[in-house]
Amino acid sequence: MLINIEEIKSLLEEKRYNELRARLSDLNEADVASLLEGLNKEEQLRVFRLLPKDMAADVFAFLPTDVEQEIITSLTDAESSNIINGLMADDAADLMEEMPASVVKKLLSNCSPETRRDINHLLKFPEDSAGSIMTVEFMDLRENLTVSEAIDRIRKTGLDRETINTCYVLDNKRRLIGIVPLRTLILSHPEAMIRDVMEENVISVETMTDQEEVARLISRYDFNSIPVVDSEKRLVGIITVDDIVDIIQEEATEDIQKMAAIIPTDEPYPKMTVATLWKKRVGWLLLLMVSATFTGRIITSYENALGVYIILTAFIPMLMDTGGNCGSQASTTVIRALSLNEISFTDLAKVIWKEFCAAIICGITLALANFVKLIVVDQVTITVALIVCITLIMAVICANVVGSALPMLARRLGFDPAVMASPFITTIIDAVTLTIYFQIATRMLHIG
């Protein structure tokens, strides 16, 4: 990197603004944004104001939301309008969604009518829908243009478009009828008609399509962008792969948080306060703590067995942990498959059968290894060893079946399958494992 944070601070202190401006201008916009994040609020604003106008909006788009808010609210009306007008409409709309209503009203009043119209258009769509993340700056062509005329149009308007790699062909009612890659235009005869060189088999999404489905389509077909149409098949915007990368990261983070029994949040960890962490975690912890009392009741109800055979107590943690781990493995595998649309609820029987078979093999393997350990190392009786090993096999089978079935049932009922992950399933499996253990023990040891 041509400049670091210490050098920036030094140039600011020495008021060598022209040199700082020149050195920042040589950097990539994303690198400049990363440098700004390492400065304090006052320094961020001073450096941002030094950036060339044509570079400032691009740098702004790479900044975290909280830094964007700090900067945009500190700029003059003229400066803020330049930034908003320079942003792509989808980036501007994302910013507006995070800002207080009073600030949004002020920013919208200062930006151009075209920008205001595009932002308002995007803000009307539900969060997480294709319409809310699309950009309206796309390259559209008419089917009756020649290749030469189309290239001329791209030269005139291309700078204001999100991408020109793919051009979208519309009819007189602005309905999407085809696409033309820029490569095709360049290699085609100048007098060829767009209708003759376009690809008619177009994959698109509607404005209300969930953003996760959009991400799956782009990943499946290896697209750089995908068109968004309304209910009448009119093209209203496009979604580019850079937005999809952000969505995939957000969705993965959300699923990870849910699987760890944490209320999802978009706030980055360094920005979270202790109070925020407490609020996001304590609810699930309380629920899991209360549900875990069932395991205590199960142990209490089998006091006689434990009183006669104290040795049984020593194997409770191992059995519970093994069952919980197996349930977590099964649920994580199924949740991931559900998120990738590899399976659906109609595959429930197949999934359960596959997990059942895997559980038998894993359970027997674990039981054989544990049996040798119990006899050789722990030196327990054959009866106790059999009790533990049979329980182990049964626990693994139940854990795999429950761990695979619950996420699929949750999806069927309209819940996020990630909720049925490790902590929740572990609590259920613990109770089931203990019940199986003591039922087998009381029968094999004839404890009344």
N, C-alpha and C positions, 0 to 999 in steps of 0.2 A: 504494500500500500504506500502511496506517495506521501502520505501525511498521517500522523497519529494524533490522539487526543491531546497529549502533552504539547505538541507543536501548535495545535489549534489554540489552546489556552494561552500559550506564549505569544502568539501573533495577535490575539485579542488584547492582551495586556499592553503590548507595545504599539497597539493601534495600527498595525501594518495590514490594513483591510484589503488593499488591492492585491497584495501578495497572497493573502488567504483566499480571496475570491478566485484568483487565477489557479491556485493549486486544487481547490475544491472542484473547479470546472473540469479538470482533467480526470476526475474520478467517475465511476459508475454511480448512478443515482441511488442504487441499493446500498452501496458502500458509504455514501454520504449520510444516508438515513441511519445506518449503524453507528457512525461517528456521533451523530446528533444525540442518539440515545445515551451516550456516555457522558454528556455534558449536563450541567444543572439548568434549571428553567430559564434563567436570565441569559446564559451563554447560548442555549438552543435558539432563542429568539434572535439574538444578535447575529449568529451565524446564518440562520435561515434568511434573514433580511439581506445578507450579502450575496445570496445565490442569484444567478441570472434568472430573469422572469421565466424563460422557456424551460429552465431546469427545476425551478422551485416546485411546480405542481407535480412533476414526476417524483421528486424526492419526497414530497408530502405524502404521496400515495403509498410509500413503503414504510411510513412511520406507524408505530402502534397507536391504537385509538386514543389512549389517554394523552400521548404527546401531541397528536393532531389537535385534540380539543384545547390543550394549553396554548398552542401556537395560534390557532385560528381565532380564538377569543382575544388574543393579545394584539392582533394585527389591526390596522386601520380598515375602514370600510372598503377603500380602494384596493388595498393589498389582499384582503380576504376575498373580494369579488374576483380578482385575478386568479387566485388559487382555485376557487370553486369552478370558474369558467374553464380553467385549464385541466381539471380532472375529468376522467371518463365518467359518464353519468352514473354507472353502477357504483364506482368508488365514492362519488359525491353523495349518493343516496345512502350508502352504508354509514358515512360520517353523520349525516342528518339524523339517522335512526338513534344514534348514541348521544345526541346533543339535547340540552333542555329546549323546550318549545319556544321560549323567548329568543334564544340564540338562533334557532332554525329560522324563525320568522325574519330576523334581521338579515341572515345570510341570504335567504331566498329573495328578499327585497332588493339586494345589491347585485345579484347575478343577472345574467342576460335572460331575456324572455325564453329563448330556446333551451337554455340550461335549466331554467325553472320548470318548464313544461316537462322535460325529460325526467327530472328528479321527482316531481309530483306523480308522474306516471308510474315510476318504479315503487314509490312509497305506498301506493294503494294496494299492492299485492301482499298476501300473508307472508309472515316470516318463514324462511326455509322453503319457500316455493320457488320454482324456476323463474317466475316473473320478478321476484324480489332480488335475484342475483344476476339477471341478464343485463347486458348493455344494449343501448339503442343505437350505438355508433357502429353500424355494419355497412358493408358495401353491397348495394343492390343494383341489379341490371335488368333491363327489359329484354324479353326474348327476341324482339325484332331488331335489336342492334347488331351491327357487324362487330367482329373481333376488334377491328381498328377503332371503332367508335367506343367500344367498351374500355379499351386501354386508355383512350383519351379521357374518359370519365374518371377512371381510377387516378390518373395523373392530377386531375383538377381537385378531386375531393378526398383522395386517399389519406392525406395527412391527418384528417379529422376522424378517421375511422379507427376502431380498436384493432382491427386486423384486415388485411387485404389478401391474405393467403387463399381464402375461399370467398368467392362472390356468390350472391344468392339471386336467382332469377325469379322475377315476379311477373304475373300477368297484369292486366289492366285494373283488376280489383285488389291488387297487392297480395294475392294468394301465392304461396310458395310453390313453384312448379319444377324447380331444378337448382343445381349448384354447378359452378364452374371454378375449378382450382386455377390459381394464377399461372401455374405451370402450363396448363392446357391452353390458356389464352396466348401465352408467349410463343408456344410451339405451333399454334394453329395458323392457317392462312388468314391474312388481314381482312379479306372480303367474306370469310365464312360467317354464317349467322350464328348468333348465340344459341338459338333453339336447336341447332344442329350439332353443337359441340358440348352442350350441357349434359350433366348426369341427371336423369329423371327420378331415379330411385333414391329419394331423400329421406333420411331418418331424422325426425324432429321430435320435440317435446312440446307440451302445452304449458301455458303460463302457470297452471295450478299443480303441475307435476312436482312431486317432492324432490328436493335437491339431492337426496341420496340416490334416487332413481336416475337422475341426470348424471351423477358421478359414475354410476354403474355402466350407463350407456357409453359414455365417453371412454371409460376404461376398456369396455368390451370391444368397441370398434376402433380404438386407438385414434380418436378424433382429436384435432386441435381446437375445434369449436363445434357447437351444435346449435341449430336454429330453434327459436321459440315461436310458436304460433298461437293465435287465439282460437276460440271455438269455431270460427269460420275459416280456419286454415290460413289466415293472413299473417304474414311475417311481422312480428312486433319487436324482436330482439334476437341476440345470440348470447351464448354462454361460452366463454373461452376457457382453455385448460388451466390457465393460471388461477382462475377463480375456483375451479374444481379441486386443485391441489389444496387450497385453503379449506374447502369444505371437507375434504377427506380427513385433513388433520383435525378439524373441529369435531367431526363425527367420531373419529377414533378416540379422541380425548374424552368425549362425553361417554362413550361406551366403557372406556377404562375406568372412569370415575364411578359409573353406575355399578360396574362389576366389583368394585372395591367398597360398595355401599357408601358412596359419597354423593351428595346432591351436586349435579353438574354445574359448572360455572365457566364463563368465558374469560374470567380474570386470570392473568398469568400469575404463577406462584409468587414471584418477587413482589408483586403488588398487593398480595393478600395480607390482611391483618390477622392477628391471633383471633380476634372476634369473628372474622369471616370463616376461618378454619373451624372454629367451634360450631358455628351455625350450620355449616355444611356437613359436619360429621356427627354431631351429637344425636340428632333425630334417629338415624339408622342404628347408632350404637345402643340407644335406649331400647329400640324395638328388638334388636338382636339379643340384648341382655335379658329382656323379659321373656323372650321365646326360649332362651337357653335355660330358664328355670325348669322347663319340662324335663331336661336331662337330670337335674337334681331330684325331681320327684320320682323319676324312674329308679334312680339309685336308692332312694329312701324306701321305696316300695319293695325292694329286694334285700332288705337288711338281714334277713335270716340267712340267705345264701352267702352274703359277704361275711357274716359273723362266723359261720361254720368253716368257710374256705376263704380265709383272708388273702390267699395267694391270687384269687380272682381279681382283686383290686389292682394288682400290679400291671395287668394287661389292658386295663380300660383305656389309658391314653393312647397306646399303640393302635388299638382297634378303632377308636374314634378318629384318630389322625389319618389312618389308612383309608377309612371310608370317606372321610371328608376330602382327602386328596383325590381319590378316584372320582367322586362326584364333581369336583372342580374341573378335572381334566375333561370329563364328558361334557359338562355344561359349556366350557370354554370352546371346545371343538364345535359343538352344535350352534352356539351363538355366532361364531365366526362364519359357519356355513350359511346360516340364516341371513346374515348381513350381506353376504355375497350372492344371495339368491340361488345358492347351489341346491338347497332343499326347501320344501314348503311343508305345510301341515299335512298334506296328502301323503307325504313320505314318512309319517309318524311310525307306522308299523315296521317299515324297513329299517328305520334308524334304531328303534328299540331292539329289534332282532339282532342287528349288527353289534350294538353295544352289549347286549346280553351275551352273545357269543364271545366277544372280546373280554367281558367280565369273567366268564368261566375260565378262560385260559389264564388271564392275569391272576385270578383268585387262587387257582390251583397252584400256579407257580409260587406265589407268595406264601401259600399255606405249607407247601413242601419245604421251602427254605426256613420258614418259621418253626415248623415241627422239629427239624434237626437242631435248630438253635435252642428250642425249649427243652429238649431231652438232654443235649450235650452240655449246654452252657447253664441254663436255668435249673436243670435237673428236677423237673416237675414230673408228676405221674403221667402215665399214658393217657389217662382219662382227662386230666386237665389240659394236656396238650391237644387232644382231639377237640375238646370244647372250644378252645381258642382258635384252632385252625378251621373248624367248621364255621364258626362265627365269622372268621375272616373271609371265607369264600362267600357266605351269604351277604355280608356287608358290602363287599365289592360289587356283587350282582345288583343289589338294591341301589347302591350309589350310582352305578352307571345308568340304570333304568330311570331313576328319578332325575339324575343330572341331565339326561338327554331329553326326557319328556317335558319337564317343566318349562324350559325356554320355548319349546314349540307350542305348548298350550298357552303360554303368555302371549306369543305372537297372534295366535288364533283369537284370543280375547281382546286384542287391540292394545296390549301393553308392550313396552320395550323388553325384548328377551334378555337384555343385559342386566335387568333388575334381578332376574333369576340366576344369579351368578354365585361366586364362591361363598360369601358370608351366609347368604340365605340358605343355600343348599346344604352347606356344612352343618348348619343348625338342625335341619331336618334329618340329615344322615346320622348325626350324633344320637338323636333320640331313637331312630330306627335301629341303629347298631346296638345300643345298650339294651333295648327290648329283646332283640334276637339273642344277645349274649346271655342274659339272665334266664330267658325261657329255655335255652339249650342247657344251661348249667343246672337249673332246678330239676330238669327231667333226667339228665345223665347222672347227676349226683344224688337223685332221689331226695331232694330237700323239700319238705312240705311246708 
